[in-house]
Amino acid sequence: MDETLAGRNVVVTGGAGALGEAVVDRLIVAGAICHVPTHRPQGSATPIPDRGGRLKLAHGVDLTDETAVERFYAGLPGLWASVHLAGGFAMAALTQTTRADFLQMIETNAVTTFLCARAAVEAMRRTGQGGRIVNVSARPGLDPRKGAGMAAYTASKAAVAALTVALAEELKGERILVNAIAPSTLDTPANRKAMPDADVSRWLSPQAAAEAILQLISPSNLEISGAVLPLYARA
Ligand SMILES: NC(=O)c1ccc[n+]([C@@H]2O[C@H](COP(=O)([O-])OP(=O)(O)OC[C@H]3O[C@@H](n4cnc5c(N)ncnc54)[C@H](OP(=O)(O)O)[C@@H]3O)[C@@H](O)[C@H]2O)c1
């Protein structure tokens, strides 16, 4: 049996999303108790499947709302790791992108990550055991030349990458290790629907991304911090 995270409390934001489901499944197999804040109301039409008591859902949490984020993290038992997958994507030419569109990408990707990282650090300080944080950037966040036609998204994911490295430096002395993954296109139902003619064999599997996240939050990761890992599959 995989005991990597036995009994450890891990937050997975966006845990009900396509990548999030794979991550939650993998972390539960590794013994974690996964705490997932979801936008969705209790009794939502698209309920999140139960995973035998190891998935703890908090419904109706908007992660762009500072108070909601603070309340969610304050109610957790001793926190070991926080994985920030909540985010969104928008594709639009520059002149088709409004100020509100730009700010929405910054809110959904960068502000959610910032607020969750801040609250997670406060929760980890309460345990005195250190901890692990993993954010999700994206390939254009590391390589903005891939961001043509999606400048707002690219800027928001570059912000996540920069935040990750800066926080890793800030938290070095506290045994709180902060890293990010930067995936290329993931093989998700939404991407298959949006790009029906694409060669999906070139896409990154959510399970592969989940394995990378598990390694970064594992207690056996003693020193890796400040890395923004490119996960580019064969793209
Ligand atoms: N898909 C790709 O090809 C790809 C590539 C590179 C990077 N990424 C990044 O990887 C992450 C996951 O992608 P995905 O494809 O799994 O996306 P997804 O299926 O759309 O899942 C995103 C999740 O984020 C949550 N979320 C967004 N805004 C939120 C908010 N304000 N408050 C609470 N929850 C919020 C949603 O939660 P609810 O369901 O609760 O509403 C949703 O479950 C995203 O950050 C994305 O940018 C994706």
The ligand as an SDF file (V2000), in Angstrom:
LIG
                    3D

 48 52  0  0  0  0  0  0  0  0999 V2000
   -6.5120   22.0330  -19.3970 N   0  0  0  0  0  0  0  0  0  0  0  0
   -5.3090   22.3660  -19.8560 C   0  0  0  0  0  0  0  0  0  0  0  0
   -4.9350   22.0590  -21.0190 O   0  0  0  0  0  0  0  0  0  0  0  0
   -4.3590   23.1090  -18.9870 C   0  0  0  0  0  0  0  0  0  0  0  0
   -3.0510   23.3580  -19.4140 C   0  0  0  0  0  0  0  0  0  0  0  0
   -2.1820   24.0730  -18.5980 C   0  0  0  0  0  0  0  0  0  0  0  0
   -2.6110   24.5190  -17.3520 C   0  0  0  0  0  0  0  0  0  0  0  0
   -3.8820   24.2540  -16.9670 N   0  0  0  0  0  0  0  0  0  0  0  0
   -4.3230   24.7370  -15.6620 C   0  0  0  0  0  0  0  0  0  0  0  0
   -4.6050   23.6270  -14.8400 O   0  0  0  0  0  0  0  0  0  0  0  0
   -5.6620   23.9540  -13.9350 C   0  0  0  0  0  0  0  0  0  0  0  0
   -6.7670   22.9060  -14.0410 C   0  0  0  0  0  0  0  0  0  0  0  0
   -7.2070   22.8640  -15.3850 O   0  0  0  0  0  0  0  0  0  0  0  0
   -8.4670   21.9750  -15.7930 P   0  0  0  0  0  0  0  0  0  0  0  0
   -8.3590   21.7190  -17.2420 O   0  0  0  0  0  0  0  0  0  0  0  0
   -8.6260   20.8400  -14.8430 O   0  0  0  0  0  0  0  0  0  0  0  0
   -9.6280   23.0340  -15.5700 O   0  0  0  0  0  0  0  0  0  0  0  0
  -11.1540   22.8260  -15.1170 P   0  0  0  0  0  0  0  0  0  0  0  0
  -11.6250   21.4510  -15.4190 O   0  0  0  0  0  0  0  0  0  0  0  0
  -11.9000   23.9720  -15.6720 O   0  0  0  0  0  0  0  0  0  0  0  0
  -11.0770   22.9750  -13.5440 O   0  0  0  0  0  0  0  0  0  0  0  0
  -10.8020   24.2050  -12.9560 C   0  0  0  0  0  0  0  0  0  0  0  0
  -11.4230   24.2120  -11.5930 C   0  0  0  0  0  0  0  0  0  0  0  0
  -11.1370   25.4910  -11.0140 O   0  0  0  0  0  0  0  0  0  0  0  0
  -12.1890   25.7970  -10.1550 C   0  0  0  0  0  0  0  0  0  0  0  0
  -12.3160   27.2490  -10.0010 N   0  0  0  0  0  0  0  0  0  0  0  0
  -12.0750   28.2040  -10.9290 C   0  0  0  0  0  0  0  0  0  0  0  0
  -12.2980   29.4140  -10.4060 N   0  0  0  0  0  0  0  0  0  0  0  0
  -12.6730   29.2240   -9.1200 C   0  0  0  0  0  0  0  0  0  0  0  0
  -13.0420   30.0860   -8.0680 C   0  0  0  0  0  0  0  0  0  0  0  0
  -13.0760   31.4140   -8.2120 N   0  0  0  0  0  0  0  0  0  0  0  0
  -13.3780   29.5250   -6.8770 N   0  0  0  0  0  0  0  0  0  0  0  0
  -13.3860   28.1910   -6.7090 C   0  0  0  0  0  0  0  0  0  0  0  0
  -13.0290   27.3230   -7.6670 N   0  0  0  0  0  0  0  0  0  0  0  0
  -12.6820   27.8330   -8.8510 C   0  0  0  0  0  0  0  0  0  0  0  0
  -13.4470   25.2080  -10.7670 C   0  0  0  0  0  0  0  0  0  0  0  0
  -14.1620   24.7670   -9.6490 O   0  0  0  0  0  0  0  0  0  0  0  0
  -15.7150   24.3630   -9.5800 P   0  0  0  0  0  0  0  0  0  0  0  0
  -15.8430   23.1280  -10.4060 O   0  0  0  0  0  0  0  0  0  0  0  0
  -15.8970   24.1340   -8.1630 O   0  0  0  0  0  0  0  0  0  0  0  0
  -16.4560   25.5250  -10.1460 O   0  0  0  0  0  0  0  0  0  0  0  0
  -12.9160   24.0300  -11.5840 C   0  0  0  0  0  0  0  0  0  0  0  0
  -13.1720   22.7960  -10.9390 O   0  0  0  0  0  0  0  0  0  0  0  0
   -6.1160   25.3780  -14.3010 C   0  0  0  0  0  0  0  0  0  0  0  0
   -5.4760   26.2990  -13.4660 O   0  0  0  0  0  0  0  0  0  0  0  0
   -5.6220   25.5280  -15.7240 C   0  0  0  0  0  0  0  0  0  0  0  0
   -5.3850   26.8800  -16.0850 O   0  0  0  0  0  0  0  0  0  0  0  0
   -4.7640   23.5580  -17.7320 C   0  0  0  0  0  0  0  0  0  0  0  0
  1  2  1  0
  2  3  2  0
  2  4  1  0
  4  5  1  0
  4 48  2  0
  5  6  2  0
  6  7  1  0
  7  8  2  0
  8  9  1  0
  8 48  1  0
  9 10  1  0
  9 46  1  0
 10 11  1  0
 11 12  1  0
 11 44  1  0
 12 13  1  0
 13 14  1  0
 14 15  2  0
 14 16  1  0
 14 17  1  0
 17 18  1  0
 18 19  2  0
 18 20  1  0
 18 21  1  0
 21 22  1  0
 22 23  1  0
 23 24  1  0
 23 42  1  0
 24 25  1  0
 25 26  1  0
 25 36  1  0
 26 27  1  0
 26 35  1  0
 27 28  2  0
 28 29  1  0
 29 30  1  0
 29 35  2  0
 30 31  1  0
 30 32  2  0
 32 33  1  0
 33 34  2  0
 34 35  1  0
 36 37  1  0
 36 42  1  0
 37 38  1  0
 38 39  2  0
 38 40  1  0
 38 41  1  0
 42 43  1  0
 44 45  1  0
 44 46  1  0
 46 47  1  0
M  CHG  2   8   1  16  -1
M  END
$$$$
